[in-house]
Amino acid sequence: MSTRPVHRHATDSQRVPRTIGRISSALRGGRRARFFAELLEARQGPELDGVLTAWWGHAMLDTDPDRDRVHAAAEAGTLPTTTMDEILRRRRPVGAGRNP
């Protein structure tokens, strides 16, 4: 198993820089208006930083090159899934979890 990404594309900061303008440009549909509504209500400091961080995440999802394919697979019920137990098993280092 490899930790390398399957698809090579621009780094996160290159795809959508964490600026108000770039985030708003990347958002699809009515998300842009909701972003500005939250942005205008946020106080400078941690609250504003939180709004930018949350909406940057939405912008990253909206600009994901595989977004439409993944969404279609999820709607069709063909998106591969796994259980939390399987994820934890894969994360466990070799030999860990064995009782001495």
C-alpha positions as CSV (number, residue, x, y, z in Angstrom):
1,M,0.0,0.0,0.0
2,S,1.3,3.4,-0.9
3,T,0.6,6.8,0.6
4,R,1.2,8.6,-2.6
5,P,-1.9,10.2,-4.2
6,V,-3.4,8.4,-7.2
7,H,-3.9,11.6,-9.2
8,R,-1.3,14.3,-9.5
9,H,-2.6,17.8,-9.5
10,A,-1.8,21.2,-8.1
11,T,-1.1,21.5,-4.5
12,D,-4.0,22.7,-2.3
13,S,-2.6,26.2,-2.0
14,Q,-2.1,26.5,-5.8
15,R,-5.6,25.2,-6.7
16,V,-7.4,27.5,-4.3
17,P,-5.3,30.1,-2.4
18,R,-6.8,31.0,1.0
19,T,-8.0,34.5,-0.1
20,I,-11.5,35.9,0.0
21,G,-11.4,36.5,-3.8
22,R,-10.1,33.1,-4.8
23,I,-12.4,31.2,-2.4
24,S,-15.4,33.1,-3.7
25,S,-14.4,32.4,-7.3
26,A,-14.1,28.7,-6.7
27,L,-17.5,28.2,-5.0
28,R,-20.3,26.7,-7.1
29,G,-23.9,27.8,-7.2
30,G,-25.5,29.6,-4.2
31,R,-22.5,28.8,-2.0
32,R,-20.8,32.1,-3.0
33,A,-23.7,34.2,-1.5
34,R,-23.7,32.1,1.7
35,F,-19.9,32.6,1.9
36,F,-20.2,36.4,1.7
37,A,-23.1,36.4,4.2
38,E,-21.0,34.6,6.8
39,L,-18.0,36.6,5.9
40,L,-19.8,39.9,6.5
41,E,-21.0,38.8,9.9
42,A,-17.7,37.4,11.2
43,R,-15.6,39.4,13.6
44,Q,-11.9,40.0,12.8
45,G,-9.7,37.3,14.4
46,P,-10.5,33.7,15.1
47,E,-14.1,34.0,14.0
48,L,-13.2,35.4,10.5
49,D,-10.3,32.8,10.3
50,G,-12.9,30.0,11.0
51,V,-15.2,31.3,8.2
52,L,-12.3,31.4,5.7
53,T,-11.1,27.9,6.7
54,A,-14.6,26.4,6.5
55,W,-15.3,27.9,3.1
56,W,-11.9,27.2,1.8
57,G,-12.8,23.5,2.4
58,H,-16.0,23.9,0.4
59,A,-14.0,25.6,-2.4
60,M,-11.5,22.8,-2.5
61,L,-14.3,20.3,-2.9
62,D,-16.0,22.4,-5.6
63,T,-12.7,22.5,-7.6
64,D,-11.8,18.8,-7.1
65,P,-11.1,17.4,-10.5
66,D,-12.9,14.1,-9.5
67,R,-15.8,15.8,-7.8
68,D,-18.5,15.1,-10.5
69,R,-17.3,11.5,-10.9
70,V,-17.3,10.8,-7.2
71,H,-20.7,12.5,-6.8
72,A,-22.2,10.4,-9.6
73,A,-20.8,7.2,-8.2
74,A,-22.2,8.0,-4.7
75,E,-25.6,8.7,-6.2
76,A,-25.5,5.5,-8.2
77,G,-24.4,3.5,-5.2
78,T,-21.2,2.4,-6.8
79,L,-18.8,4.4,-4.7
80,P,-16.4,2.1,-2.9
81,T,-16.9,2.2,0.9
82,T,-15.2,0.7,3.9
83,T,-15.9,0.3,7.6
84,M,-14.2,2.1,10.4
85,D,-12.8,-1.2,11.6
86,E,-11.1,-1.7,8.3
87,I,-9.6,1.8,8.4
88,L,-8.3,1.2,11.9
89,R,-6.9,-2.1,10.9
90,R,-5.0,-0.6,8.0
91,R,-3.6,2.2,10.2
92,R,-2.4,-0.2,12.9
93,P,1.4,-0.7,12.6
94,V,2.6,-4.2,11.8
95,G,2.8,-6.2,15.1
96,A,0.7,-3.7,17.0
97,G,-2.4,-4.9,18.8
98,R,-1.0,-8.3,19.5
99,N,-1.3,-9.3,23.1
100,P,2.1,-10.3,24.6
